[in-house]
């Protein structure tokens, strides 16, 4: 089973990875799942980049995490 975890862009220049996504990834890796992480916050990719990623890659499960705030909630 392939799982994709997405760390959404906060539009800030901090490289803080959302701890919730990190905890989920750690547990899933321990259980033997294949995990991919799309870390939009580091590269500040536009939303179209994520759409293209979905069009070119298959995942069974997608999880989204963000550092809280109204902007991130609305963006997700």
PDB file with SEQRES, HELIX, SHEET and CRYST1 records, atoms N, CA, C and O in Angstrom:
SEQRES   1 A   76  UNK UNK UNK UNK UNK UNK UNK UNK UNK UNK UNK UNK UNK          
SEQRES   2 A   76  UNK UNK UNK UNK UNK UNK UNK UNK UNK UNK UNK UNK UNK          
SEQRES   3 A   76  UNK UNK UNK UNK UNK UNK UNK UNK UNK UNK UNK UNK UNK          
SEQRES   4 A   76  UNK UNK UNK UNK UNK UNK UNK UNK UNK UNK UNK UNK UNK          
SEQRES   5 A   76  UNK UNK UNK UNK UNK UNK UNK UNK UNK UNK UNK UNK UNK          
SEQRES   6 A   76  UNK UNK UNK UNK UNK UNK UNK UNK UNK UNK UNK                  
HELIX    1 AA1 UNK A   19  UNK A   30  1                                  12    
HELIX    2 AA2 UNK A   40  UNK A   43  1                                   4    
HELIX    3 AA3 UNK A   47  UNK A   56  1                                  10    
HELIX    4 AA4 UNK A   70  UNK A   75  1                                   6    
SHEET    1 AA1 3 UNK A  34  UNK A  39  0                                        
SHEET    2 AA1 3 UNK A   2  UNK A   7  1                                        
SHEET    3 AA1 3 UNK A  61  UNK A  65  1                                        
CRYST1    1.000    1.000    1.000  90.00  90.00  90.00 P 1           1          
ATOM      1  N   UNK A   1       0.848  -1.178   0.000  1.00  0.00           N  
ATOM      2  CA  UNK A   1       0.000   0.000   0.000  1.00  0.00           C  
ATOM      3  C   UNK A   1       0.891   1.237   0.000  1.00  0.00           C  
ATOM      4  O   UNK A   1       1.814   1.357   0.805  1.00  0.00           O  
ATOM      5  N   UNK A   2       0.597   2.145  -0.911  1.00  0.00           N  
ATOM      6  CA  UNK A   2       1.361   3.391  -1.012  1.00  0.00           C  
ATOM      7  C   UNK A   2       0.604   4.521  -0.347  1.00  0.00           C  
ATOM      8  O   UNK A   2      -0.582   4.732  -0.603  1.00  0.00           O  
ATOM      9  N   UNK A   3       1.298   5.238   0.500  1.00  0.00           N  
ATOM     10  CA  UNK A   3       0.699   6.356   1.223  1.00  0.00           C  
ATOM     11  C   UNK A   3       1.461   7.633   0.911  1.00  0.00           C  
ATOM     12  O   UNK A   3       2.691   7.643   0.887  1.00  0.00           O  
ATOM     13  N   UNK A   4       0.728   8.699   0.674  1.00  0.00           N  
ATOM     14  CA  UNK A   4       1.311  10.004   0.435  1.00  0.00           C  
ATOM     15  C   UNK A   4       0.918  10.918   1.579  1.00  0.00           C  
ATOM     16  O   UNK A   4      -0.265  11.060   1.888  1.00  0.00           O  
ATOM     17  N   UNK A   5       1.894  11.531   2.199  1.00  0.00           N  
ATOM     18  CA  UNK A   5       1.651  12.524   3.248  1.00  0.00           C  
ATOM     19  C   UNK A   5       2.074  13.878   2.701  1.00  0.00           C  
ATOM     20  O   UNK A   5       3.177  14.029   2.176  1.00  0.00           O  
ATOM     21  N   UNK A   6       1.197  14.853   2.828  1.00  0.00           N  
ATOM     22  CA  UNK A   6       1.439  16.184   2.278  1.00  0.00           C  
ATOM     23  C   UNK A   6       1.604  17.177   3.419  1.00  0.00           C  
ATOM     24  O   UNK A   6       0.750  17.281   4.300  1.00  0.00           O  
ATOM     25  N   UNK A   7       2.712  17.904   3.390  1.00  0.00           N  
ATOM     26  CA  UNK A   7       2.919  19.025   4.306  1.00  0.00           C  
ATOM     27  C   UNK A   7       2.631  20.292   3.504  1.00  0.00           C  
ATOM     28  O   UNK A   7       3.449  20.707   2.683  1.00  0.00           O  
ATOM     29  N   UNK A   8       1.484  20.901   3.737  1.00  0.00           N  
ATOM     30  CA  UNK A   8       1.037  22.053   2.954  1.00  0.00           C  
ATOM     31  C   UNK A   8       1.903  23.282   3.214  1.00  0.00           C  
ATOM     32  O   UNK A   8       2.533  23.415   4.263  1.00  0.00           O  
ATOM     33  N   UNK A   9       1.912  24.165   2.238  1.00  0.00           N  
ATOM     34  CA  UNK A   9       2.711  25.380   2.273  1.00  0.00           C  
ATOM     35  C   UNK A   9       2.136  26.380   3.265  1.00  0.00           C  
ATOM     36  O   UNK A   9       0.933  26.639   3.266  1.00  0.00           O  
ATOM     37  N   UNK A  10       2.994  26.938   4.105  1.00  0.00           N  
ATOM     38  CA  UNK A  10       2.573  27.975   5.046  1.00  0.00           C  
ATOM     39  C   UNK A  10       2.902  29.366   4.523  1.00  0.00           C  
ATOM     40  O   UNK A  10       2.572  30.365   5.161  1.00  0.00           O  
ATOM     41  N   UNK A  11       3.554  29.433   3.358  1.00  0.00           N  
ATOM     42  CA  UNK A  11       3.982  30.696   2.736  1.00  0.00           C  
ATOM     43  C   UNK A  11       4.961  31.456   3.626  1.00  0.00           C  
ATOM     44  O   UNK A  11       5.065  32.679   3.537  1.00  0.00           O  
ATOM     45  N   UNK A  12       5.668  30.741   4.471  1.00  0.00           N  
ATOM     46  CA  UNK A  12       6.696  31.337   5.312  1.00  0.00           C  
ATOM     47  C   UNK A  12       8.040  30.748   4.912  1.00  0.00           C  
ATOM     48  O   UNK A  12       8.096  29.768   4.169  1.00  0.00           O  
ATOM     49  N   UNK A  13       9.101  31.331   5.392  1.00  0.00           N  
ATOM     50  CA  UNK A  13      10.432  30.846   5.054  1.00  0.00           C  
ATOM     51  C   UNK A  13      11.064  30.094   6.211  1.00  0.00           C  
ATOM     52  O   UNK A  13      12.260  30.218   6.473  1.00  0.00           O  
ATOM     53  N   UNK A  14      10.244  29.316   6.895  1.00  0.00           N  
ATOM     54  CA  UNK A  14      10.741  28.427   7.935  1.00  0.00           C  
ATOM     55  C   UNK A  14      10.648  27.006   7.402  1.00  0.00           C  
ATOM     56  O   UNK A  14       9.737  26.685   6.639  1.00  0.00           O  
ATOM     57  N   UNK A  15      11.566  26.173   7.793  1.00  0.00           N  
ATOM     58  CA  UNK A  15      11.569  24.793   7.332  1.00  0.00           C  
ATOM     59  C   UNK A  15      11.065  23.852   8.416  1.00  0.00           C  
ATOM     60  O   UNK A  15      11.618  22.769   8.606  1.00  0.00           O  
ATOM     61  N   UNK A  16      10.037  24.250   9.116  1.00  0.00           N  
ATOM     62  CA  UNK A  16       9.486  23.435  10.191  1.00  0.00           C  
ATOM     63  C   UNK A  16       8.542  22.401   9.599  1.00  0.00           C  
ATOM     64  O   UNK A  16       7.540  22.751   8.976  1.00  0.00           O  
ATOM     65  N   UNK A  17       8.859  21.143   9.793  1.00  0.00           N  
ATOM     66  CA  UNK A  17       8.023  20.065   9.287  1.00  0.00           C  
ATOM     67  C   UNK A  17       6.927  19.790  10.307  1.00  0.00           C  
ATOM     68  O   UNK A  17       7.224  19.659  11.494  1.00  0.00           O  
ATOM     69  N   UNK A  18       5.658  19.698   9.880  1.00  0.00           N  
ATOM     70  CA  UNK A  18       4.565  19.471  10.831  1.00  0.00           C  
ATOM     71  C   UNK A  18       4.774  18.176  11.626  1.00  0.00           C  
ATOM     72  O   UNK A  18       4.920  17.101  11.045  1.00  0.00           O  
ATOM     73  N   UNK A  19       4.786  18.288  12.936  1.00  0.00           N  
ATOM     74  CA  UNK A  19       5.060  17.136  13.789  1.00  0.00           C  
ATOM     75  C   UNK A  19       4.007  16.047  13.660  1.00  0.00           C  
ATOM     76  O   UNK A  19       4.329  14.864  13.772  1.00  0.00           O  
ATOM     77  N   UNK A  20       2.769  16.421  13.428  1.00  0.00           N  
ATOM     78  CA  UNK A  20       1.716  15.417  13.258  1.00  0.00           C  
ATOM     79  C   UNK A  20       2.005  14.509  12.079  1.00  0.00           C  
ATOM     80  O   UNK A  20       1.847  13.292  12.178  1.00  0.00           O  
ATOM     81  N   UNK A  21       2.429  15.089  10.964  1.00  0.00           N  
ATOM     82  CA  UNK A  21       2.782  14.298   9.782  1.00  0.00           C  
ATOM     83  C   UNK A  21       3.986  13.415  10.100  1.00  0.00           C  
ATOM     84  O   UNK A  21       4.033  12.256   9.690  1.00  0.00           O  
ATOM     85  N   UNK A  22       4.953  13.957  10.826  1.00  0.00           N  
ATOM     86  CA  UNK A  22       6.145  13.182  11.188  1.00  0.00           C  
ATOM     87  C   UNK A  22       5.788  11.992  12.075  1.00  0.00           C  
ATOM     88  O   UNK A  22       6.316  10.899  11.874  1.00  0.00           O  
ATOM     89  N   UNK A  23       4.914  12.182  13.039  1.00  0.00           N  
ATOM     90  CA  UNK A  23       4.501  11.078  13.916  1.00  0.00           C  
ATOM     91  C   UNK A  23       3.765   9.993  13.136  1.00  0.00           C  
ATOM     92  O   UNK A  23       4.017   8.802  13.320  1.00  0.00           O  
ATOM     93  N   UNK A  24       2.858  10.414  12.269  1.00  0.00           N  
ATOM     94  CA  UNK A  24       2.108   9.447  11.462  1.00  0.00           C  
ATOM     95  C   UNK A  24       3.066   8.675  10.554  1.00  0.00           C  
ATOM     96  O   UNK A  24       2.962   7.453  10.443  1.00  0.00           O  
ATOM     97  N   UNK A  25       3.985   9.371   9.912  1.00  0.00           N  
ATOM     98  CA  UNK A  25       4.949   8.719   9.026  1.00  0.00           C  
ATOM     99  C   UNK A  25       5.811   7.721   9.781  1.00  0.00           C  
ATOM    100  O   UNK A  25       6.074   6.630   9.277  1.00  0.00           O  
ATOM    101  N   UNK A  26       6.258   8.076  10.986  1.00  0.00           N  
ATOM    102  CA  UNK A  26       7.103   7.183  11.772  1.00  0.00           C  
ATOM    103  C   UNK A  26       6.383   5.887  12.115  1.00  0.00           C  
ATOM    104  O   UNK A  26       6.962   4.807  12.000  1.00  0.00           O  
ATOM    105  N   UNK A  27       5.145   5.984  12.529  1.00  0.00           N  
ATOM    106  CA  UNK A  27       4.376   4.786  12.884  1.00  0.00           C  
ATOM    107  C   UNK A  27       4.139   3.918  11.650  1.00  0.00           C  
ATOM    108  O   UNK A  27       4.288   2.698  11.707  1.00  0.00           O  
ATOM    109  N   UNK A  28       3.772   4.544  10.545  1.00  0.00           N  
ATOM    110  CA  UNK A  28       3.508   3.789   9.328  1.00  0.00           C  
ATOM    111  C   UNK A  28       4.776   3.120   8.786  1.00  0.00           C  
ATOM    112  O   UNK A  28       4.725   1.996   8.287  1.00  0.00           O  
ATOM    113  N   UNK A  29       5.902   3.810   8.885  1.00  0.00           N  
ATOM    114  CA  UNK A  29       7.163   3.197   8.460  1.00  0.00           C  
ATOM    115  C   UNK A  29       7.509   1.984   9.324  1.00  0.00           C  
ATOM    116  O   UNK A  29       7.980   0.968   8.813  1.00  0.00           O  
ATOM    117  N   UNK A  30       7.276   2.093  10.631  1.00  0.00           N  
ATOM    118  CA  UNK A  30       7.511   0.963  11.529  1.00  0.00           C  
ATOM    119  C   UNK A  30       6.653  -0.244  11.161  1.00  0.00           C  
ATOM    120  O   UNK A  30       7.065  -1.390  11.339  1.00  0.00           O  
ATOM    121  N   UNK A  31       5.451   0.031  10.644  1.00  0.00           N  
ATOM    122  CA  UNK A  31       4.527  -1.047  10.265  1.00  0.00           C  
ATOM    123  C   UNK A  31       4.815  -1.586   8.867  1.00  0.00           C  
ATOM    124  O   UNK A  31       4.157  -2.526   8.422  1.00  0.00           O  
ATOM    125  N   UNK A  32       5.795  -1.001   8.168  1.00  0.00           N  
ATOM    126  CA  UNK A  32       6.211  -1.521   6.880  1.00  0.00           C  
ATOM    127  C   UNK A  32       5.542  -0.912   5.659  1.00  0.00           C  
ATOM    128  O   UNK A  32       5.690  -1.437   4.555  1.00  0.00           O  
ATOM    129  N   UNK A  33       4.819   0.167   5.826  1.00  0.00           N  
ATOM    130  CA  UNK A  33       4.172   0.820   4.693  1.00  0.00           C  
ATOM    131  C   UNK A  33       5.175   1.656   3.901  1.00  0.00           C  
ATOM    132  O   UNK A  33       6.160   2.151   4.448  1.00  0.00           O  
ATOM    133  N   UNK A  34       4.908   1.803   2.607  1.00  0.00           N  
ATOM    134  CA  UNK A  34       5.727   2.670   1.767  1.00  0.00           C  
ATOM    135  C   UNK A  34       5.157   4.079   1.861  1.00  0.00           C  
ATOM    136  O   UNK A  34       3.997   4.316   1.525  1.00  0.00           O  
ATOM    137  N   UNK A  35       5.978   5.000   2.317  1.00  0.00           N  
ATOM    138  CA  UNK A  35       5.541   6.379   2.550  1.00  0.00           C  
ATOM    139  C   UNK A  35       6.271   7.315   1.598  1.00  0.00           C  
ATOM    140  O   UNK A  35       7.479   7.198   1.394  1.00  0.00           O  
ATOM    141  N   UNK A  36       5.520   8.243   1.019  1.00  0.00           N  
ATOM    142  CA  UNK A  36       6.109   9.351   0.282  1.00  0.00           C  
ATOM    143  C   UNK A  36       5.635  10.633   0.958  1.00  0.00           C  
ATOM    144  O   UNK A  36       4.500  10.719   1.427  1.00  0.00           O  
ATOM    145  N   UNK A  37       6.517  11.626   0.999  1.00  0.00           N  
ATOM    146  CA  UNK A  37       6.158  12.905   1.603  1.00  0.00           C  
ATOM    147  C   UNK A  37       6.310  13.988   0.547  1.00  0.00           C  
ATOM    148  O   UNK A  37       7.363  14.127  -0.075  1.00  0.00           O  
ATOM    149  N   UNK A  38       5.257  14.740   0.357  1.00  0.00           N  
ATOM    150  CA  UNK A  38       5.261  15.899  -0.541  1.00  0.00           C  
ATOM    151  C   UNK A  38       5.366  17.118   0.371  1.00  0.00           C  
ATOM    152  O   UNK A  38       4.382  17.533   0.984  1.00  0.00           O  
ATOM    153  N   UNK A  39       6.560  17.681   0.453  1.00  0.00           N  
ATOM    154  CA  UNK A  39       6.825  18.765   1.401  1.00  0.00           C  
ATOM    155  C   UNK A  39       6.752  20.103   0.671  1.00  0.00           C  
ATOM    156  O   UNK A  39       7.772  20.674   0.284  1.00  0.00           O  
ATOM    157  N   UNK A  40       5.547  20.579   0.495  1.00  0.00           N  
ATOM    158  CA  UNK A  40       5.310  21.817  -0.248  1.00  0.00           C  
ATOM    159  C   UNK A  40       5.880  23.031   0.475  1.00  0.00           C  
ATOM    160  O   UNK A  40       6.207  24.028  -0.169  1.00  0.00           O  
ATOM    161  N   UNK A  41       6.003  22.969   1.774  1.00  0.00           N  
ATOM    162  CA  UNK A  41       6.445  24.115   2.548  1.00  0.00           C  
ATOM    163  C   UNK A  41       7.913  24.455   2.312  1.00  0.00           C  
ATOM    164  O   UNK A  41       8.304  25.611   2.471  1.00  0.00           O  
ATOM    165  N   UNK A  42       8.725  23.484   1.939  1.00  0.00           N  
ATOM    166  CA  UNK A  42      10.141  23.763   1.684  1.00  0.00           C  
ATOM    167  C   UNK A  42      10.331  24.407   0.317  1.00  0.00           C  
ATOM    168  O   UNK A  42      11.088  25.367   0.178  1.00  0.00           O  
ATOM    169  N   UNK A  43       9.646  23.881  -0.686  1.00  0.00           N  
ATOM    170  CA  UNK A  43       9.872  24.332  -2.056  1.00  0.00           C  
ATOM    171  C   UNK A  43       8.877  25.385  -2.531  1.00  0.00           C  
ATOM    172  O   UNK A  43       9.087  25.999  -3.577  1.00  0.00           O  
ATOM    173  N   UNK A  44       7.806  25.603  -1.787  1.00  0.00           N  
ATOM    174  CA  UNK A  44       6.769  26.585  -2.129  1.00  0.00           C  
ATOM    175  C   UNK A  44       6.230  26.371  -3.544  1.00  0.00           C  
ATOM    176  O   UNK A  44       6.042  27.318  -4.308  1.00  0.00           O  
ATOM    177  N   UNK A  45       5.987  25.103  -3.867  1.00  0.00           N  
ATOM    178  CA  UNK A  45       5.403  24.781  -5.166  1.00  0.00           C  
ATOM    179  C   UNK A  45       3.992  25.353  -5.257  1.00  0.00           C  
ATOM    180  O   UNK A  45       3.286  25.415  -4.250  1.00  0.00           O  
ATOM    181  N   UNK A  46       3.573  25.771  -6.451  1.00  0.00           N  
ATOM    182  CA  UNK A  46       2.173  26.198  -6.620  1.00  0.00           C  
ATOM    183  C   UNK A  46       1.258  24.979  -6.546  1.00  0.00           C  
ATOM    184  O   UNK A  46       1.719  23.846  -6.682  1.00  0.00           O  
ATOM    185  N   UNK A  47      -0.025  25.207  -6.334  1.00  0.00           N  
ATOM    186  CA  UNK A  47      -0.981  24.105  -6.225  1.00  0.00           C  
ATOM    187  C   UNK A  47      -1.037  23.254  -7.488  1.00  0.00           C  
ATOM    188  O   UNK A  47      -1.340  22.063  -7.415  1.00  0.00           O  
ATOM    189  N   UNK A  48      -0.749  23.846  -8.641  1.00  0.00           N  
ATOM    190  CA  UNK A  48      -0.749  23.090  -9.892  1.00  0.00           C  
ATOM    191  C   UNK A  48       0.315  21.989  -9.876  1.00  0.00           C  
ATOM    192  O   UNK A  48       0.139  20.942 -10.500  1.00  0.00           O  
ATOM    193  N   UNK A  49       1.401  22.225  -9.171  1.00  0.00           N  
ATOM    194  CA  UNK A  49       2.462  21.216  -9.065  1.00  0.00           C  
ATOM    195  C   UNK A  49       1.929  19.976  -8.343  1.00  0.00           C  
ATOM    196  O   UNK A  49       2.226  18.849  -8.739  1.00  0.00           O  
ATOM    197  N   UNK A  50       1.156  20.184  -7.300  1.00  0.00           N  
ATOM    198  CA  UNK A  50       0.554  19.060  -6.580  1.00  0.00           C  
ATOM    199  C   UNK A  50      -0.467  18.337  -7.459  1.00  0.00           C  
ATOM    200  O   UNK A  50      -0.539  17.108  -7.439  1.00  0.00           O  
ATOM    201  N   UNK A  51      -1.248  19.082  -8.221  1.00  0.00           N  
ATOM    202  CA  UNK A  51      -2.200  18.462  -9.139  1.00  0.00           C  
ATOM    203  C   UNK A  51      -1.471  17.589 -10.150  1.00  0.00           C  
ATOM    204  O   UNK A  51      -1.909  16.473 -10.432  1.00  0.00           O  
ATOM    205  N   UNK A  52      -0.373  18.078 -10.694  1.00  0.00           N  
ATOM    206  CA  UNK A  52       0.421  17.284 -11.629  1.00  0.00           C  
ATOM    207  C   UNK A  52       1.002  16.046 -10.950  1.00  0.00           C  
ATOM    208  O   UNK A  52       1.084  14.978 -11.555  1.00  0.00           O  
ATOM    209  N   UNK A  53       1.400  16.196  -9.703  1.00  0.00           N  
ATOM    210  CA  UNK A  53       1.926  15.050  -8.960  1.00  0.00           C  
ATOM    211  C   UNK A  53       0.859  13.954  -8.856  1.00  0.00           C  
ATOM    212  O   UNK A  53       1.144  12.777  -9.075  1.00  0.00           O  
ATOM    213  N   UNK A  54      -0.360  14.354  -8.523  1.00  0.00           N  
ATOM    214  CA  UNK A  54      -1.463  13.390  -8.438  1.00  0.00           C  
ATOM    215  C   UNK A  54      -1.747  12.739  -9.793  1.00  0.00           C  
ATOM    216  O   UNK A  54      -2.039  11.545  -9.856  1.00  0.00           O  
ATOM    217  N   UNK A  55      -1.666  13.506 -10.864  1.00  0.00           N  
ATOM    218  CA  UNK A  55      -1.937  12.965 -12.192  1.00  0.00           C  
ATOM    219  C   UNK A  55      -0.879  11.960 -12.641  1.00  0.00           C  
ATOM    220  O   UNK A  55      -1.168  11.082 -13.454  1.00  0.00           O  
ATOM    221  N   UNK A  56       0.339  12.080 -12.123  1.00  0.00           N  
ATOM    222  CA  UNK A  56       1.443  11.227 -12.560  1.00  0.00           C  
ATOM    223  C   UNK A  56       1.827  10.140 -11.565  1.00  0.00           C  
ATOM    224  O   UNK A  56       2.691   9.318 -11.871  1.00  0.00           O  
ATOM    225  N   UNK A  57       1.220  10.109 -10.397  1.00  0.00           N  
ATOM    226  CA  UNK A  57       1.573   9.128  -9.370  1.00  0.00           C  
ATOM    227  C   UNK A  57       0.304   8.547  -8.759  1.00  0.00           C  
ATOM    228  O   UNK A  57      -0.708   9.233  -8.618  1.00  0.00           O  
ATOM    229  N   UNK A  58       0.380   7.278  -8.402  1.00  0.00           N  
ATOM    230  CA  UNK A  58      -0.754   6.614  -7.764  1.00  0.00           C  
ATOM    231  C   UNK A  58      -0.471   6.428  -6.282  1.00  0.00           C  
ATOM    232  O   UNK A  58       0.621   6.004  -5.901  1.00  0.00           O  
ATOM    233  N   UNK A  59      -1.444   6.742  -5.453  1.00  0.00           N  
ATOM    234  CA  UNK A  59      -1.349   6.513  -4.014  1.00  0.00           C  
ATOM    235  C   UNK A  59      -2.670   5.916  -3.543  1.00  0.00           C  
ATOM    236  O   UNK A  59      -3.740   6.306  -4.010  1.00  0.00           O  
ATOM    237  N   UNK A  60      -2.584   4.967  -2.614  1.00  0.00           N  
ATOM    238  CA  UNK A  60      -3.794   4.376  -2.054  1.00  0.00           C  
ATOM    239  C   UNK A  60      -4.444   5.280  -1.018  1.00  0.00           C  
ATOM    240  O   UNK A  60      -5.669   5.332  -0.904  1.00  0.00           O  
ATOM    241  N   UNK A  61      -3.610   5.995  -0.263  1.00  0.00           N  
ATOM    242  CA  UNK A  61      -4.105   6.852   0.818  1.00  0.00           C  
ATOM    243  C   UNK A  61      -3.327   8.163   0.788  1.00  0.00           C  
ATOM    244  O   UNK A  61      -2.116   8.173   0.568  1.00  0.00           O  
ATOM    245  N   UNK A  62      -4.039   9.271   1.012  1.00  0.00           N  
ATOM    246  CA  UNK A  62      -3.411  10.585   1.076  1.00  0.00           C  
ATOM    247  C   UNK A  62      -3.750  11.213   2.421  1.00  0.00           C  
ATOM    248  O   UNK A  62      -4.913  11.247   2.822  1.00  0.00           O  
ATOM    249  N   UNK A  63      -2.732  11.706   3.111  1.00  0.00           N  
ATOM    250  CA  UNK A  63      -2.921  12.430   4.362  1.00  0.00           C  
ATOM    251  C   UNK A  63      -2.351  13.829   4.222  1.00  0.00           C  
ATOM    252  O   UNK A  63      -1.316  14.017   3.584  1.00  0.00           O  
ATOM    253  N   UNK A  64      -3.015  14.810   4.812  1.00  0.00           N  
ATOM    254  CA  UNK A  64      -2.573  16.196   4.706  1.00  0.00           C  
ATOM    255  C   UNK A  64      -2.322  16.742   6.099  1.00  0.00           C  
ATOM    256  O   UNK A  64      -3.131  16.557   7.008  1.00  0.00           O  
ATOM    257  N   UNK A  65      -1.192  17.416   6.256  1.00  0.00           N  
ATOM    258  CA  UNK A  65      -0.874  18.057   7.527  1.00  0.00           C  
ATOM    259  C   UNK A  65      -0.387  19.468   7.277  1.00  0.00           C  
ATOM    260  O   UNK A  65       0.195  19.762   6.233  1.00  0.00           O  
ATOM    261  N   UNK A  66      -0.627  20.328   8.232  1.00  0.00           N  
ATOM    262  CA  UNK A  66      -0.184  21.717   8.117  1.00  0.00           C  
ATOM    263  C   UNK A  66       0.025  22.274   9.509  1.00  0.00           C  
ATOM    264  O   UNK A  66      -0.553  21.793  10.484  1.00  0.00           O  
ATOM    265  N   UNK A  67       0.847  23.278   9.584  1.00  0.00           N  
ATOM    266  CA  UNK A  67       1.002  23.999  10.835  1.00  0.00           C  
ATOM    267  C   UNK A  67      -0.199  24.932  10.912  1.00  0.00           C  
ATOM    268  O   UNK A  67      -0.404  25.756  10.021  1.00  0.00           O  
ATOM    269  N   UNK A  68      -0.988  24.808  11.964  1.00  0.00           N  
ATOM    270  CA  UNK A  68      -2.307  25.413  12.085  1.00  0.00           C  
ATOM    271  C   UNK A  68      -2.422  26.872  11.734  1.00  0.00           C  
ATOM    272  O   UNK A  68      -1.465  27.640  11.838  1.00  0.00           O  
ATOM    273  N   UNK A  69      -3.584  27.226  11.326  1.00  0.00           N  
ATOM    274  CA  UNK A  69      -3.918  28.590  10.978  1.00  0.00           C  
ATOM    275  C   UNK A  69      -5.017  28.597   9.940  1.00  0.00           C  
ATOM    276  O   UNK A  69      -5.215  27.609   9.232  1.00  0.00           O  
ATOM    277  N   UNK A  70      -5.725  29.690   9.844  1.00  0.00           N  
ATOM    278  CA  UNK A  70      -6.855  29.777   8.922  1.00  0.00           C  
ATOM    279  C   UNK A  70      -6.409  29.614   7.476  1.00  0.00           C  
ATOM    280  O   UNK A  70      -7.081  28.947   6.689  1.00  0.00           O  
ATOM    281  N   UNK A  71      -5.271  30.222   7.122  1.00  0.00           N  
ATOM    282  CA  UNK A  71      -4.794  30.123   5.742  1.00  0.00           C  
ATOM    283  C   UNK A  71      -4.575  28.670   5.348  1.00  0.00           C  
ATOM    284  O   UNK A  71      -5.004  28.256   4.271  1.00  0.00           O  
ATOM    285  N   UNK A  72      -3.913  27.883   6.202  1.00  0.00           N  
ATOM    286  CA  UNK A  72      -3.634  26.489   5.878  1.00  0.00           C  
ATOM    287  C   UNK A  72      -4.927  25.676   5.824  1.00  0.00           C  
ATOM    288  O   UNK A  72      -5.092  24.825   4.950  1.00  0.00           O  
ATOM    289  N   UNK A  73      -5.826  25.934   6.743  1.00  0.00           N  
ATOM    290  CA  UNK A  73      -7.103  25.214   6.765  1.00  0.00           C  
ATOM    291  C   UNK A  73      -7.865  25.456   5.456  1.00  0.00           C  
ATOM    292  O   UNK A  73      -8.360  24.518   4.832  1.00  0.00           O  
ATOM    293  N   UNK A  74      -7.950  26.705   5.059  1.00  0.00           N  
ATOM    294  CA  UNK A  74      -8.666  27.052   3.835  1.00  0.00           C  
ATOM    295  C   UNK A  74      -7.954  26.497   2.606  1.00  0.00           C  
ATOM    296  O   UNK A  74      -8.605  26.045   1.664  1.00  0.00           O  
ATOM    297  N   UNK A  75      -6.628  26.527   2.609  1.00  0.00           N  
ATOM    298  CA  UNK A  75      -5.847  26.027   1.489  1.00  0.00           C  
ATOM    299  C   UNK A  75      -6.024  24.524   1.314  1.00  0.00           C  
ATOM    300  O   UNK A  75      -6.088  24.035   0.186  1.00  0.00           O  
ATOM    301  N   UNK A  76      -6.102  23.793   2.416  1.00  0.00           N  
ATOM    302  CA  UNK A  76      -6.299  22.332   2.328  1.00  0.00           C  
ATOM    303  C   UNK A  76      -7.637  22.024   1.726  1.00  0.00           C  
ATOM    304  O   UNK A  76      -7.988  20.854   1.569  1.00  0.00           O  
TER     305      UNK A  76                                                      
END                                                                             
